[in-house]
Amino acid sequence: MNKFIHTRAEEIKYHQKFYSENALFATGTWLARPVKVVLEMLDIMDLNELQVLDLGCGVGRNSIPIAEKVKAYNGMITCVDLLQTAIDYLIENSKTYDVQHNIIAQTADVETYSIQPNSFDYIVACSCLEHLSSVDAFKTIVNGMILGTKNDGINAILMSTENQDFFLETGELKDGLIELNLKTDEAFSLLHELYKDWEIMIERQSSHYINEHKYGTDIEFRSNWITFIARKKNSSEFKG
C-alpha cells in the first residue's frame, strides 16, 4: 500500500476514535484548551465582521472560542476538516456554546480545498499542514492561504515537525507515522520563502510530548512544535 494512503488511513482511524471518546475541552487531553496564541491574535485585530478560516478545524478546539469572541461583532468562521465525524461534532459543539450562527462547517480535504482570493482576515492552520501529501502540496496550500488573505490579514500556522513515536512498552523510537514529516529547519525555510513579502510576527519552536494510544499500544508522540504567524502588508506599502 502507498505510504501516504496507509498513513492517512491510520490518522483517520486514530482521530475518529479519539473524538468519539473525548469531549471538546476534556481535561487531560490535547482538546483541553484552545491554542493560546491563536486566540491572542484576535486581540490585535478589528473584530467587526471579521472573516476567519480554520483549516483542519477538528471538533472546534480553536473554532468555538474564536466564534465566541467574534459573535458580538457579527464575525464568521469557516471551519474545514477532512472528517465528517469531526464536522458533525463541531456542529453539535457550536450549538452547545451558542455560536452556530457564526460558524460555517464544511467537510473537505484541505489539500483540494479552494480558498477564495482576498476573502479572509485571519486564516488558521493548526495541526493541519503536516497531514498533506508532499512538500509541493504544502506550497500550494500555503500559497492559497496567502492569496485568500485580505490586506493586513494574519495567517497562523502551527504544526509538528521531526515527529517521532516512542513506544512505552518496548522503548523503541521510530519516525512518526504522519503524512508530511518535515525537518524543523526545512519547514521554517519553506515558510520564509512563501511569506517573503509579509511581516513575520512570531516564529518559534518548542519540544512537544503527548501520550497517546495508537497502533494498539501506548506511545509518547514527540515533535518539534513550530509557531509561525505573519501579517500581510497592505498593498499600498509596495507602491514606489
N, C-alpha and C positions, 0 to 999 in steps of 0.2 A: 504494500500500500504506500502511496505517496506520503512522504514525511509530513507535509503540511496538512493533508487531509486527516492523517492519523492524529496529529497534534490538535487540530481543530476539534475533532470528534471527542478527544479526551477533555479538552477545555469546556466544551458544551456540556458534557456529562457531569463534570465537576460543578459547574455553575448552576445547572438545573437542580442538582441535589442540594447544593448549599442554600439556594434561595428558598427551596421547599422546607428546609429545616431551621432557617434563621430569619427572624423578622427584621424589618428595617430598624436600625438603631439598637439592635440587640447587643447588650453588654458582653464584652469579651470576644467580639468578632470584628472583622475589618469593616463591617457595616455600622459599627457603634456610633460613629460621628462623621459628619462631612469633613472633607479636607479643608483645614483651616484657611490656607492661603487662597483657595478658590472662592471662599465667601468674603475674605478680606478685600479682594479686588473690587467688589461691589461698592465698597466704602469710598472709592475714588472715582466712581462713575456717576453720570447723571442717570438716575433710575427711571425718569419719566418715559414711559412706553418703551422701556429697554427690551431689545430683542436678543435672546440668548439661545445658543445651540449647545446641547450637551451630547457629545458623541461617545457611545459606549456607556449610556446612562445607567444601565442596570435597573435596579428596583427603585432608584431615586435617592441614593445616598447624598448626592450633591444637588440633584434637581429639585427635590422637595424643599430643602432650606432656601435655595435660590428663589423658588416660586413664592415662598412665604415672604421673602424680603422685598420682592418686586410687586407683590399683589396690590398694594395700596397705590402703586404708580401706574397701573394698567400695563405692567410688563408681561411678556410672554416668553416661555421657554419651550423650545422644540427639543424633544428627547428621542434619541435614536439608539436602538440596540438590535443586535442580531437575533436575540432570543425572544420568541413570542411569550415564553413564560415570564421573562423579566418585565416585558411591557405590560402584561396582564397584572402583575404585582404592582408595578408603578401606577397604573390606573387606579387600583384599589387604594394604594397609599395616598394618591392625590386627593381622593375623596375623604379619607380618614383625616387628612390635615387641611381639608377645605381649600385646596388650591387647584381643583380640577378644571376651573375655567381659565387658569393661567398656564396650562400645560397642553402641548400638542404631542401626542405619543405616536411614534412611528416604528414599525418593525422593518429593519433594513440592515444589510451588510454595509458597514462603514466603507468598505473597500469599493463598493459600487454606488454609494450614496452620492447624489448630485446636490451640491450646495449652491444655492442661487447667488450669483455675484452681488456684492455690496448689500447684503441682507441683514447682517448681524452686528450688534455692538460688542458682543462677548461670545467667544467660542471656547468651550472647554473640552479637552480630550484627556480624560483621567483614566489610567489603566486601560487604555484603548489601543494605542498605536503599536504596542508590542504584539498585538494579535493580527497584524497584517501579514501578507504572504511573502513580502520581499522589500528590499530597500527601494526599488522602483515604485512599489505601491505606496510606501511611506512618503516618498517625494510627491507623488501625485495627490495624495490626500492632503498633505500639508499645504501644497500649492492651492488646492481647493479651499482650504480654510482661509488662506491669505486673500484670495480673490473674493471670498464671501464676507469679508470683514469691512465694515464701514470705516471711513477716516476717523482716526483717534480711537478706534475699537481695540480690544485686547484679545489676544489668544493665550490660553493657559494650557500647556502640555505637561502632563505628569505621567511618567512611565517607569517601568522597571527595566534595568539593563543588567547584563552579566548575570543572568539568572542561573541559580543552582538549586538542586534538590538534595538535601541532606537527609538520608534515611535513618531515623532514630533507632530502629531496632538493630541494624547491621553496621551503622557508622559509615556507610558508603556515601560518597559525594559524587553527584553526576551533574552534567549540564542540564539546566532546567528544560522541561518539556513545555516549550512555549513557541508560538509561531515565529516570532522575529526576535531573536536573542542578540541584540546589538551590544557591542562593547560601549562603555560609557563615553569614552573619547570620541568614538565614531558617531554616536547619537548627537553629541554636542556639536561636532563638526558639521554634520548634516543640517542641524537647526541653524547654526550661524550662517551657513551658505544660503539657506532658504529665506531667512529673515534678515538678510544683509541690509535692507533699507528701512528696517524697523528699529524702534528704541527698545533695547533689551532692558527689562525692568528687574527681573530676578533670574538668576542662573545658579543652581546649587545642586549638590548631590549628598546623599546620606545612605548609610548601610541600613538595610531593611530585612527584618526577620519575622516570618509569620509561621506559626504552627498550623498545619493543615492535615486533613486525612485525604490522601489521594492514592490512586493505584492500589487501593485495598490495604493501605498501610499508613502509618503516621510519619510525616516528614516535617522538616523545617525548610520552608521556602526562603532562600537567601537571594538578595539582589542589591544592586546599587540603584536607589530610587532617585530619579532626577526631576527637578522642577525647572521649567523654562517658561517664562512669561514675558511677552513682548507686546508693545503698543504700536499700532500702525500710524505712521506720521501723516499728518494732513497733507494732501497733495499740493497745497499752496506752498509748503515748505520746500518743494523741489523746483519751484519756478525760479529761473535765473534773473 
